[in-house]
Amino acid sequence: MILLALGPTATVLTHDLSLERFLALDIGHLYVEYIWILNKVKSKEIF
């Protein structure tokens, strides 16, 4: 498993790695989503 957080590059690289049969995940926004869940945010807007 390969975890990628490289901005727009991660999306492309994740696709390319999956074509080579690697399990790759783009986790670039995972932290932001986690904080929203902890704070029980109803509307996901960045101010």
mmCIF entry with sequence, helices, sheets and N, C-alpha, C, O atoms, coordinates in Angstrom:
data_MODEL
# 
_entry.id   MODEL 
# 
_entity.id                         1 
_entity.type                       polymer 
_entity.pdbx_number_of_molecules   1 
# 
_entity_poly.entity_id                      1 
_entity_poly.type                           'polypeptide(L)' 
_entity_poly.nstd_linkage                   no 
_entity_poly.nstd_monomer                   no 
_entity_poly.pdbx_seq_one_letter_code       MILLALGPTATVLTHDLSLERFLALDIGHLYVEYIWILNKVKSKEIF 
_entity_poly.pdbx_seq_one_letter_code_can   MILLALGPTATVLTHDLSLERFLALDIGHLYVEYIWILNKVKSKEIF 
_entity_poly.pdbx_strand_id                 A 
# 
loop_
_entity_poly_seq.entity_id 
_entity_poly_seq.num 
_entity_poly_seq.mon_id 
_entity_poly_seq.hetero 
1 1  MET n 
1 2  ILE n 
1 3  LEU n 
1 4  LEU n 
1 5  ALA n 
1 6  LEU n 
1 7  GLY n 
1 8  PRO n 
1 9  THR n 
1 10 ALA n 
1 11 THR n 
1 12 VAL n 
1 13 LEU n 
1 14 THR n 
1 15 HIS n 
1 16 ASP n 
1 17 LEU n 
1 18 SER n 
1 19 LEU n 
1 20 GLU n 
1 21 ARG n 
1 22 PHE n 
1 23 LEU n 
1 24 ALA n 
1 25 LEU n 
1 26 ASP n 
1 27 ILE n 
1 28 GLY n 
1 29 HIS n 
1 30 LEU n 
1 31 TYR n 
1 32 VAL n 
1 33 GLU n 
1 34 TYR n 
1 35 ILE n 
1 36 TRP n 
1 37 ILE n 
1 38 LEU n 
1 39 ASN n 
1 40 LYS n 
1 41 VAL n 
1 42 LYS n 
1 43 SER n 
1 44 LYS n 
1 45 GLU n 
1 46 ILE n 
1 47 PHE n 
# 
_struct_asym.id          A 
_struct_asym.entity_id   1 
# 
loop_
_struct_conf.conf_type_id 
_struct_conf.id 
_struct_conf.pdbx_PDB_helix_id 
_struct_conf.beg_label_comp_id 
_struct_conf.beg_label_asym_id 
_struct_conf.beg_label_seq_id 
_struct_conf.pdbx_beg_PDB_ins_code 
_struct_conf.end_label_comp_id 
_struct_conf.end_label_asym_id 
_struct_conf.end_label_seq_id 
_struct_conf.pdbx_end_PDB_ins_code 
_struct_conf.beg_auth_comp_id 
_struct_conf.beg_auth_asym_id 
_struct_conf.beg_auth_seq_id 
_struct_conf.end_auth_comp_id 
_struct_conf.end_auth_asym_id 
_struct_conf.end_auth_seq_id 
_struct_conf.pdbx_PDB_helix_class 
_struct_conf.details 
_struct_conf.pdbx_PDB_helix_length 
HELX_P HELX_P1 AA1 PRO A 8  ? LEU A 19 ? PRO A 8  LEU A 19 1 ? 12 
HELX_P HELX_P2 AA2 LEU A 30 ? LEU A 38 ? LEU A 30 LEU A 38 1 ? 9  
# 
_struct_conf_type.id          HELX_P 
_struct_conf_type.criteria    ? 
_struct_conf_type.reference   ? 
# 
_struct_sheet.id               AA1 
_struct_sheet.type             ? 
_struct_sheet.number_strands   2 
_struct_sheet.details          ? 
# 
_struct_sheet_order.sheet_id     AA1 
_struct_sheet_order.range_id_1   1 
_struct_sheet_order.range_id_2   2 
_struct_sheet_order.offset       ? 
_struct_sheet_order.sense        parallel 
# 
loop_
_struct_sheet_range.sheet_id 
_struct_sheet_range.id 
_struct_sheet_range.beg_label_comp_id 
_struct_sheet_range.beg_label_asym_id 
_struct_sheet_range.beg_label_seq_id 
_struct_sheet_range.pdbx_beg_PDB_ins_code 
_struct_sheet_range.end_label_comp_id 
_struct_sheet_range.end_label_asym_id 
_struct_sheet_range.end_label_seq_id 
_struct_sheet_range.pdbx_end_PDB_ins_code 
_struct_sheet_range.beg_auth_comp_id 
_struct_sheet_range.beg_auth_asym_id 
_struct_sheet_range.beg_auth_seq_id 
_struct_sheet_range.end_auth_comp_id 
_struct_sheet_range.end_auth_asym_id 
_struct_sheet_range.end_auth_seq_id 
AA1 1 ILE A 2  ? LEU A 4  ? ILE A 2  LEU A 4  
AA1 2 ALA A 24 ? ASP A 26 ? ALA A 24 ASP A 26 
# 
loop_
_atom_site.group_PDB 
_atom_site.id 
_atom_site.type_symbol 
_atom_site.label_atom_id 
_atom_site.label_alt_id 
_atom_site.label_comp_id 
_atom_site.label_asym_id 
_atom_site.label_entity_id 
_atom_site.label_seq_id 
_atom_site.pdbx_PDB_ins_code 
_atom_site.Cartn_x 
_atom_site.Cartn_y 
_atom_site.Cartn_z 
_atom_site.occupancy 
_atom_site.B_iso_or_equiv 
_atom_site.pdbx_formal_charge 
_atom_site.auth_seq_id 
_atom_site.auth_comp_id 
_atom_site.auth_asym_id 
_atom_site.auth_atom_id 
_atom_site.pdbx_PDB_model_num 
ATOM 1   N N  . MET A 1 1  ? 0.842   -1.157 0.000   1.00 0.00 ? 1  MET A N  1 
ATOM 2   C CA . MET A 1 1  ? 0.000   0.000  0.000   1.00 0.00 ? 1  MET A CA 1 
ATOM 3   C C  . MET A 1 1  ? 0.898   1.235  0.000   1.00 0.00 ? 1  MET A C  1 
ATOM 4   O O  . MET A 1 1  ? 1.853   1.330  0.771   1.00 0.00 ? 1  MET A O  1 
ATOM 5   N N  . ILE A 1 2  ? 0.575   2.156  -0.863  1.00 0.00 ? 2  ILE A N  1 
ATOM 6   C CA . ILE A 1 2  ? 1.316   3.410  -0.969  1.00 0.00 ? 2  ILE A CA 1 
ATOM 7   C C  . ILE A 1 2  ? 0.352   4.550  -0.693  1.00 0.00 ? 2  ILE A C  1 
ATOM 8   O O  . ILE A 1 2  ? -0.666  4.685  -1.372  1.00 0.00 ? 2  ILE A O  1 
ATOM 9   N N  . LEU A 1 3  ? 0.666   5.368  0.295   1.00 0.00 ? 3  LEU A N  1 
ATOM 10  C CA . LEU A 1 3  ? -0.146  6.529  0.626   1.00 0.00 ? 3  LEU A CA 1 
ATOM 11  C C  . LEU A 1 3  ? 0.525   7.771  0.060   1.00 0.00 ? 3  LEU A C  1 
ATOM 12  O O  . LEU A 1 3  ? 1.715   7.997  0.279   1.00 0.00 ? 3  LEU A O  1 
ATOM 13  N N  . LEU A 1 4  ? -0.237  8.570  -0.664  1.00 0.00 ? 4  LEU A N  1 
ATOM 14  C CA . LEU A 1 4  ? 0.319   9.748  -1.315  1.00 0.00 ? 4  LEU A CA 1 
ATOM 15  C C  . LEU A 1 4  ? -0.419  11.007 -0.868  1.00 0.00 ? 4  LEU A C  1 
ATOM 16  O O  . LEU A 1 4  ? -1.647  11.028 -0.798  1.00 0.00 ? 4  LEU A O  1 
ATOM 17  N N  . ALA A 1 5  ? 0.341   12.048 -0.567  1.00 0.00 ? 5  ALA A N  1 
ATOM 18  C CA . ALA A 1 5  ? -0.205  13.369 -0.256  1.00 0.00 ? 5  ALA A CA 1 
ATOM 19  C C  . ALA A 1 5  ? 0.720   14.373 -0.935  1.00 0.00 ? 5  ALA A C  1 
ATOM 20  O O  . ALA A 1 5  ? 1.580   14.973 -0.290  1.00 0.00 ? 5  ALA A O  1 
ATOM 21  N N  . LEU A 1 6  ? 0.536   14.547 -2.230  1.00 0.00 ? 6  LEU A N  1 
ATOM 22  C CA . LEU A 1 6  ? 1.451   15.369 -3.027  1.00 0.00 ? 6  LEU A CA 1 
ATOM 23  C C  . LEU A 1 6  ? 0.710   16.407 -3.856  1.00 0.00 ? 6  LEU A C  1 
ATOM 24  O O  . LEU A 1 6  ? 1.196   16.827 -4.907  1.00 0.00 ? 6  LEU A O  1 
ATOM 25  N N  . GLY A 1 7  ? -0.450  16.820 -3.397  1.00 0.00 ? 7  GLY A N  1 
ATOM 26  C CA . GLY A 1 7  ? -1.224  17.779 -4.180  1.00 0.00 ? 7  GLY A CA 1 
ATOM 27  C C  . GLY A 1 7  ? -1.756  17.125 -5.441  1.00 0.00 ? 7  GLY A C  1 
ATOM 28  O O  . GLY A 1 7  ? -2.059  15.932 -5.441  1.00 0.00 ? 7  GLY A O  1 
ATOM 29  N N  . PRO A 1 8  ? -1.873  17.894 -6.520  1.00 0.00 ? 8  PRO A N  1 
ATOM 30  C CA . PRO A 1 8  ? -2.410  17.348 -7.774  1.00 0.00 ? 8  PRO A CA 1 
ATOM 31  C C  . PRO A 1 8  ? -1.562  16.194 -8.332  1.00 0.00 ? 8  PRO A C  1 
ATOM 32  O O  . PRO A 1 8  ? -2.073  15.349 -9.067  1.00 0.00 ? 8  PRO A O  1 
ATOM 33  N N  . THR A 1 9  ? -0.291  16.161 -7.990  1.00 0.00 ? 9  THR A N  1 
ATOM 34  C CA . THR A 1 9  ? 0.588   15.094 -8.465  1.00 0.00 ? 9  THR A CA 1 
ATOM 35  C C  . THR A 1 9  ? 0.140   13.736 -7.926  1.00 0.00 ? 9  THR A C  1 
ATOM 36  O O  . THR A 1 9  ? 0.275   12.722 -8.612  1.00 0.00 ? 9  THR A O  1 
ATOM 37  N N  . ALA A 1 10 ? -0.387  13.710 -6.713  1.00 0.00 ? 10 ALA A N  1 
ATOM 38  C CA . ALA A 1 10 ? -0.795  12.443 -6.106  1.00 0.00 ? 10 ALA A CA 1 
ATOM 39  C C  . ALA A 1 10 ? -1.913  11.781 -6.887  1.00 0.00 ? 10 ALA A C  1 
ATOM 40  O O  . ALA A 1 10 ? -1.942  10.556 -7.007  1.00 0.00 ? 10 ALA A O  1 
ATOM 41  N N  . THR A 1 11 ? -2.826  12.564 -7.416  1.00 0.00 ? 11 THR A N  1 
ATOM 42  C CA . THR A 1 11 ? -3.937  11.997 -8.179  1.00 0.00 ? 11 THR A CA 1 
ATOM 43  C C  . THR A 1 11 ? -3.425  11.262 -9.408  1.00 0.00 ? 11 THR A C  1 
ATOM 44  O O  . THR A 1 11 ? -3.833  10.135 -9.686  1.00 0.00 ? 11 THR A O  1 
ATOM 45  N N  . VAL A 1 12 ? -2.536  11.904 -10.132 1.00 0.00 ? 12 VAL A N  1 
ATOM 46  C CA . VAL A 1 12 ? -1.978  11.296 -11.342 1.00 0.00 ? 12 VAL A CA 1 
ATOM 47  C C  . VAL A 1 12 ? -1.103  10.090 -10.993 1.00 0.00 ? 12 VAL A C  1 
ATOM 48  O O  . VAL A 1 12 ? -1.191  9.043  -11.634 1.00 0.00 ? 12 VAL A O  1 
ATOM 49  N N  . LEU A 1 13 ? -0.273  10.245 -9.986  1.00 0.00 ? 13 LEU A N  1 
ATOM 50  C CA . LEU A 1 13 ? 0.624   9.167  -9.590  1.00 0.00 ? 13 LEU A CA 1 
ATOM 51  C C  . LEU A 1 13 ? -0.153  7.960  -9.066  1.00 0.00 ? 13 LEU A C  1 
ATOM 52  O O  . LEU A 1 13 ? 0.231   6.820  -9.325  1.00 0.00 ? 13 LEU A O  1 
ATOM 53  N N  . THR A 1 14 ? -1.233  8.199  -8.337  1.00 0.00 ? 14 THR A N  1 
ATOM 54  C CA . THR A 1 14 ? -2.082  7.118  -7.845  1.00 0.00 ? 14 THR A CA 1 
ATOM 55  C C  . THR A 1 14 ? -2.645  6.315  -9.016  1.00 0.00 ? 14 THR A C  1 
ATOM 56  O O  . THR A 1 14 ? -2.660  5.084  -8.984  1.00 0.00 ? 14 THR A O  1 
ATOM 57  N N  . HIS A 1 15 ? -3.097  7.006  -10.027 1.00 0.00 ? 15 HIS A N  1 
ATOM 58  C CA . HIS A 1 15 ? -3.621  6.325  -11.214 1.00 0.00 ? 15 HIS A CA 1 
ATOM 59  C C  . HIS A 1 15 ? -2.527  5.492  -11.889 1.00 0.00 ? 15 HIS A C  1 
ATOM 60  O O  . HIS A 1 15 ? -2.739  4.324  -12.217 1.00 0.00 ? 15 HIS A O  1 
ATOM 61  N N  . ASP A 1 16 ? -1.375  6.097  -12.090 1.00 0.00 ? 16 ASP A N  1 
ATOM 62  C CA . ASP A 1 16 ? -0.275  5.385  -12.751 1.00 0.00 ? 16 ASP A CA 1 
ATOM 63  C C  . ASP A 1 16 ? 0.164   4.157  -11.952 1.00 0.00 ? 16 ASP A C  1 
ATOM 64  O O  . ASP A 1 16 ? 0.437   3.106  -12.531 1.00 0.00 ? 16 ASP A O  1 
ATOM 65  N N  . LEU A 1 17 ? 0.233   4.285  -10.644 1.00 0.00 ? 17 LEU A N  1 
ATOM 66  C CA . LEU A 1 17 ? 0.628   3.147  -9.814  1.00 0.00 ? 17 LEU A CA 1 
ATOM 67  C C  . LEU A 1 17 ? -0.421  2.039  -9.841  1.00 0.00 ? 17 LEU A C  1 
ATOM 68  O O  . LEU A 1 17 ? -0.078  0.857  -9.814  1.00 0.00 ? 17 LEU A O  1 
ATOM 69  N N  . SER A 1 18 ? -1.685  2.413  -9.894  1.00 0.00 ? 18 SER A N  1 
ATOM 70  C CA . SER A 1 18 ? -2.736  1.394  -9.942  1.00 0.00 ? 18 SER A CA 1 
ATOM 71  C C  . SER A 1 18 ? -2.669  0.601  -11.249 1.00 0.00 ? 18 SER A C  1 
ATOM 72  O O  . SER A 1 18 ? -2.991  -0.587 -11.273 1.00 0.00 ? 18 SER A O  1 
ATOM 73  N N  . LEU A 1 19 ? -2.257  1.247  -12.321 1.00 0.00 ? 19 LEU A N  1 
ATOM 74  C CA . LEU A 1 19 ? -2.087  0.532  -13.589 1.00 0.00 ? 19 LEU A CA 1 
ATOM 75  C C  . LEU A 1 19 ? -0.969  -0.498 -13.507 1.00 0.00 ? 19 LEU A C  1 
ATOM 76  O O  . LEU A 1 19 ? -0.971  -1.488 -14.238 1.00 0.00 ? 19 LEU A O  1 
ATOM 77  N N  . GLU A 1 20 ? -0.012  -0.257 -12.611 1.00 0.00 ? 20 GLU A N  1 
ATOM 78  C CA . GLU A 1 20 ? 1.091   -1.196 -12.386 1.00 0.00 ? 20 GLU A CA 1 
ATOM 79  C C  . GLU A 1 20 ? 0.764   -2.205 -11.283 1.00 0.00 ? 20 GLU A C  1 
ATOM 80  O O  . GLU A 1 20 ? 1.642   -2.933 -10.818 1.00 0.00 ? 20 GLU A O  1 
ATOM 81  N N  . ARG A 1 21 ? -0.504  -2.242 -10.869 1.00 0.00 ? 21 ARG A N  1 
ATOM 82  C CA . ARG A 1 21 ? -1.026  -3.179 -9.861  1.00 0.00 ? 21 ARG A CA 1 
ATOM 83  C C  . ARG A 1 21 ? -0.547  -2.908 -8.436  1.00 0.00 ? 21 ARG A C  1 
ATOM 84  O O  . ARG A 1 21 ? -0.443  -3.831 -7.629  1.00 0.00 ? 21 ARG A O  1 
ATOM 85  N N  . PHE A 1 22 ? -0.260  -1.656 -8.128  1.00 0.00 ? 22 PHE A N  1 
ATOM 86  C CA . PHE A 1 22 ? 0.027   -1.253 -6.754  1.00 0.00 ? 22 PHE A CA 1 
ATOM 87  C C  . PHE A 1 22 ? -1.250  -0.705 -6.138  1.00 0.00 ? 22 PHE A C  1 
ATOM 88  O O  . PHE A 1 22 ? -2.083  -0.126 -6.836  1.00 0.00 ? 22 PHE A O  1 
ATOM 89  N N  . LEU A 1 23 ? -1.405  -0.887 -4.836  1.00 0.00 ? 23 LEU A N  1 
ATOM 90  C CA . LEU A 1 23 ? -2.517  -0.270 -4.123  1.00 0.00 ? 23 LEU A CA 1 
ATOM 91  C C  . LEU A 1 23 ? -2.033  1.091  -3.647  1.00 0.00 ? 23 LEU A C  1 
ATOM 92  O O  . LEU A 1 23 ? -1.185  1.176  -2.759  1.00 0.00 ? 23 LEU A O  1 
ATOM 93  N N  . ALA A 1 24 ? -2.568  2.156  -4.235  1.00 0.00 ? 24 ALA A N  1 
ATOM 94  C CA . ALA A 1 24 ? -2.141  3.514  -3.905  1.00 0.00 ? 24 ALA A CA 1 
ATOM 95  C C  . ALA A 1 24 ? -3.363  4.347  -3.542  1.00 0.00 ? 24 ALA A C  1 
ATOM 96  O O  . ALA A 1 24 ? -4.397  4.267  -4.205  1.00 0.00 ? 24 ALA A O  1 
ATOM 97  N N  . LEU A 1 25 ? -3.238  5.152  -2.477  1.00 0.00 ? 25 LEU A N  1 
ATOM 98  C CA . LEU A 1 25 ? -4.328  6.004  -2.017  1.00 0.00 ? 25 LEU A CA 1 
ATOM 99  C C  . LEU A 1 25 ? -3.847  7.445  -1.921  1.00 0.00 ? 25 LEU A C  1 
ATOM 100 O O  . LEU A 1 25 ? -2.781  7.728  -1.374  1.00 0.00 ? 25 LEU A O  1 
ATOM 101 N N  . ASP A 1 26 ? -4.651  8.346  -2.464  1.00 0.00 ? 26 ASP A N  1 
ATOM 102 C CA . ASP A 1 26 ? -4.378  9.779  -2.353  1.00 0.00 ? 26 ASP A CA 1 
ATOM 103 C C  . ASP A 1 26 ? -5.050  10.270 -1.077  1.00 0.00 ? 26 ASP A C  1 
ATOM 104 O O  . ASP A 1 26 ? -6.276  10.349 -1.012  1.00 0.00 ? 26 ASP A O  1 
ATOM 105 N N  . ILE A 1 27 ? -4.258  10.598 -0.069  1.00 0.00 ? 27 ILE A N  1 
ATOM 106 C CA . ILE A 1 27 ? -4.806  10.990 1.239   1.00 0.00 ? 27 ILE A CA 1 
ATOM 107 C C  . ILE A 1 27 ? -4.595  12.479 1.513   1.00 0.00 ? 27 ILE A C  1 
ATOM 108 O O  . ILE A 1 27 ? -4.542  12.897 2.669   1.00 0.00 ? 27 ILE A O  1 
ATOM 109 N N  . GLY A 1 28 ? -4.477  13.256 0.480   1.00 0.00 ? 28 GLY A N  1 
ATOM 110 C CA . GLY A 1 28 ? -4.153  14.671 0.614   1.00 0.00 ? 28 GLY A CA 1 
ATOM 111 C C  . GLY A 1 28 ? -5.082  15.471 1.509   1.00 0.00 ? 28 GLY A C  1 
ATOM 112 O O  . GLY A 1 28 ? -4.616  16.354 2.230   1.00 0.00 ? 28 GLY A O  1 
ATOM 113 N N  . HIS A 1 29 ? -6.382  15.195 1.490   1.00 0.00 ? 29 HIS A N  1 
ATOM 114 C CA . HIS A 1 29 ? -7.333  15.973 2.271   1.00 0.00 ? 29 HIS A CA 1 
ATOM 115 C C  . HIS A 1 29 ? -7.867  15.207 3.474   1.00 0.00 ? 29 HIS A C  1 
ATOM 116 O O  . HIS A 1 29 ? -8.835  15.628 4.107   1.00 0.00 ? 29 HIS A O  1 
ATOM 117 N N  . LEU A 1 30 ? -7.241  14.097 3.782   1.00 0.00 ? 30 LEU A N  1 
ATOM 118 C CA . LEU A 1 30 ? -7.719  13.253 4.873   1.00 0.00 ? 30 LEU A CA 1 
ATOM 119 C C  . LEU A 1 30 ? -7.726  13.983 6.206   1.00 0.00 ? 30 LEU A C  1 
ATOM 120 O O  . LEU A 1 30 ? -8.678  13.844 6.974   1.00 0.00 ? 30 LEU A O  1 
ATOM 121 N N  . TYR A 1 31 ? -6.692  14.754 6.497   1.00 0.00 ? 31 TYR A N  1 
ATOM 122 C CA . TYR A 1 31 ? -6.613  15.467 7.782   1.00 0.00 ? 31 TYR A CA 1 
ATOM 123 C C  . TYR A 1 31 ? -7.745  16.479 7.922   1.00 0.00 ? 31 TYR A C  1 
ATOM 124 O O  . TYR A 1 31 ? -8.366  16.581 8.980   1.00 0.00 ? 31 TYR A O  1 
ATOM 125 N N  . VAL A 1 32 ? -8.012  17.227 6.852   1.00 0.00 ? 32 VAL A N  1 
ATOM 126 C CA . VAL A 1 32 ? -9.085  18.232 6.889   1.00 0.00 ? 32 VAL A CA 1 
ATOM 127 C C  . VAL A 1 32 ? -10.429 17.554 7.125   1.00 0.00 ? 32 VAL A C  1 
ATOM 128 O O  . VAL A 1 32 ? -11.227 18.018 7.940   1.00 0.00 ? 32 VAL A O  1 
ATOM 129 N N  . GLU A 1 33 ? -10.680 16.463 6.418   1.00 0.00 ? 33 GLU A N  1 
ATOM 130 C CA . GLU A 1 33 ? -11.935 15.726 6.606   1.00 0.00 ? 33 GLU A CA 1 
ATOM 131 C C  . GLU A 1 33 ? -12.059 15.210 8.039   1.00 0.00 ? 33 GLU A C  1 
ATOM 132 O O  . GLU A 1 33 ? -13.140 15.258 8.627   1.00 0.00 ? 33 GLU A O  1 
ATOM 133 N N  . TYR A 1 34 ? -10.959 14.719 8.598   1.00 0.00 ? 34 TYR A N  1 
ATOM 134 C CA . TYR A 1 34 ? -10.956 14.204 9.968   1.00 0.00 ? 34 TYR A CA 1 
ATOM 135 C C  . TYR A 1 34 ? -11.317 15.295 10.970  1.00 0.00 ? 34 TYR A C  1 
ATOM 136 O O  . TYR A 1 34 ? -12.106 15.068 11.886  1.00 0.00 ? 34 TYR A O  1 
ATOM 137 N N  . ILE A 1 35 ? -10.741 16.472 10.794  1.00 0.00 ? 35 ILE A N  1 
ATOM 138 C CA . ILE A 1 35 ? -11.050 17.596 11.689  1.00 0.00 ? 35 ILE A CA 1 
ATOM 139 C C  . ILE A 1 35 ? -12.520 17.989 11.574  1.00 0.00 ? 35 ILE A C  1 
ATOM 140 O O  . ILE A 1 35 ? -13.167 18.286 12.578  1.00 0.00 ? 35 ILE A O  1 
ATOM 141 N N  . TRP A 1 36 ? -13.045 17.991 10.347  1.00 0.00 ? 36 TRP A N  1 
ATOM 142 C CA . TRP A 1 36 ? -14.467 18.310 10.164  1.00 0.00 ? 36 TRP A CA 1 
ATOM 143 C C  . TRP A 1 36 ? -15.349 17.295 10.891  1.00 0.00 ? 36 TRP A C  1 
ATOM 144 O O  . TRP A 1 36 ? -16.354 17.669 11.496  1.00 0.00 ? 36 TRP A O  1 
ATOM 145 N N  . ILE A 1 37 ? -14.986 16.033 10.835  1.00 0.00 ? 37 ILE A N  1 
ATOM 146 C CA . ILE A 1 37 ? -15.767 15.003 11.523  1.00 0.00 ? 37 ILE A CA 1 
ATOM 147 C C  . ILE A 1 37 ? -15.699 15.210 13.036  1.00 0.00 ? 37 ILE A C  1 
ATOM 148 O O  . ILE A 1 37 ? -16.718 15.123 13.721  1.00 0.00 ? 37 ILE A O  1 
ATOM 149 N N  . LEU A 1 38 ? -14.506 15.483 13.556  1.00 0.00 ? 38 LEU A N  1 
ATOM 150 C CA . LEU A 1 38 ? -14.371 15.699 15.000  1.00 0.00 ? 38 LEU A CA 1 
ATOM 151 C C  . LEU A 1 38 ? -15.185 16.890 15.484  1.00 0.00 ? 38 LEU A C  1 
ATOM 152 O O  . LEU A 1 38 ? -15.730 16.868 16.588  1.00 0.00 ? 38 LEU A O  1 
ATOM 153 N N  . ASN A 1 39 ? -15.268 17.932 14.658  1.00 0.00 ? 39 ASN A N  1 
ATOM 154 C CA . ASN A 1 39 ? -16.005 19.146 15.027  1.00 0.00 ? 39 ASN A CA 1 
ATOM 155 C C  . ASN A 1 39 ? -17.471 19.105 14.620  1.00 0.00 ? 39 ASN A C  1 
ATOM 156 O O  . ASN A 1 39 ? -18.196 20.084 14.799  1.00 0.00 ? 39 ASN A O  1 
ATOM 157 N N  . LYS A 1 40 ? -17.909 17.973 14.072  1.00 0.00 ? 40 LYS A N  1 
ATOM 158 C CA . LYS A 1 40 ? -19.302 17.768 13.658  1.00 0.00 ? 40 LYS A CA 1 
ATOM 159 C C  . LYS A 1 40 ? -19.793 18.883 12.738  1.00 0.00 ? 40 LYS A C  1 
ATOM 160 O O  . LYS A 1 40 ? -20.889 19.416 12.916  1.00 0.00 ? 40 LYS A O  1 
ATOM 161 N N  . VAL A 1 41 ? -18.978 19.220 11.768  1.00 0.00 ? 41 VAL A N  1 
ATOM 162 C CA . VAL A 1 41 ? -19.294 20.273 10.804  1.00 0.00 ? 41 VAL A CA 1 
ATOM 163 C C  . VAL A 1 41 ? -20.386 19.784 9.874   1.00 0.00 ? 41 VAL A C  1 
ATOM 164 O O  . VAL A 1 41 ? -20.325 18.667 9.359   1.00 0.00 ? 41 VAL A O  1 
ATOM 165 N N  . LYS A 1 42 ? -21.398 20.638 9.659   1.00 0.00 ? 42 LYS A N  1 
ATOM 166 C CA . LYS A 1 42 ? -22.510 20.274 8.771   1.00 0.00 ? 42 LYS A CA 1 
ATOM 167 C C  . LYS A 1 42 ? -22.284 20.766 7.356   1.00 0.00 ? 42 LYS A C  1 
ATOM 168 O O  . LYS A 1 42 ? -22.728 20.128 6.401   1.00 0.00 ? 42 LYS A O  1 
ATOM 169 N N  . SER A 1 43 ? -21.605 21.884 7.206   1.00 0.00 ? 43 SER A N  1 
ATOM 170 C CA . SER A 1 43 ? -21.337 22.437 5.892   1.00 0.00 ? 43 SER A CA 1 
ATOM 171 C C  . SER A 1 43 ? -19.818 22.521 5.706   1.00 0.00 ? 43 SER A C  1 
ATOM 172 O O  . SER A 1 43 ? -19.138 23.244 6.433   1.00 0.00 ? 43 SER A O  1 
ATOM 173 N N  . LYS A 1 44 ? -19.301 21.788 4.743   1.00 0.00 ? 44 LYS A N  1 
ATOM 174 C CA . LYS A 1 44 ? -17.851 21.722 4.554   1.00 0.00 ? 44 LYS A CA 1 
ATOM 175 C C  . LYS A 1 44 ? -17.373 22.848 3.668   1.00 0.00 ? 44 LYS A C  1 
ATOM 176 O O  . LYS A 1 44 ? -17.188 22.678 2.463   1.00 0.00 ? 44 LYS A O  1 
ATOM 177 N N  . GLU A 1 45 ? -17.177 23.999 4.278   1.00 0.00 ? 45 GLU A N  1 
ATOM 178 C CA . GLU A 1 45 ? -16.656 25.168 3.579   1.00 0.00 ? 45 GLU A CA 1 
ATOM 179 C C  . GLU A 1 45 ? -15.430 25.682 4.323   1.00 0.00 ? 45 GLU A C  1 
ATOM 180 O O  . GLU A 1 45 ? -15.435 25.780 5.551   1.00 0.00 ? 45 GLU A O  1 
ATOM 181 N N  . ILE A 1 46 ? -14.397 26.005 3.587   1.00 0.00 ? 46 ILE A N  1 
ATOM 182 C CA . ILE A 1 46 ? -13.194 26.567 4.199   1.00 0.00 ? 46 ILE A CA 1 
ATOM 183 C C  . ILE A 1 46 ? -13.318 28.081 4.174   1.00 0.00 ? 46 ILE A C  1 
ATOM 184 O O  . ILE A 1 46 ? -13.555 28.677 3.123   1.00 0.00 ? 46 ILE A O  1 
ATOM 185 N N  . PHE A 1 47 ? -13.156 28.700 5.341   1.00 0.00 ? 47 PHE A N  1 
ATOM 186 C CA . PHE A 1 47 ? -13.300 30.159 5.444   1.00 0.00 ? 47 PHE A CA 1 
ATOM 187 C C  . PHE A 1 47 ? -11.974 30.829 5.387   1.00 0.00 ? 47 PHE A C  1 
ATOM 188 O O  . PHE A 1 47 ? -11.899 32.056 5.459   1.00 0.00 ? 47 PHE A O  1 
# 
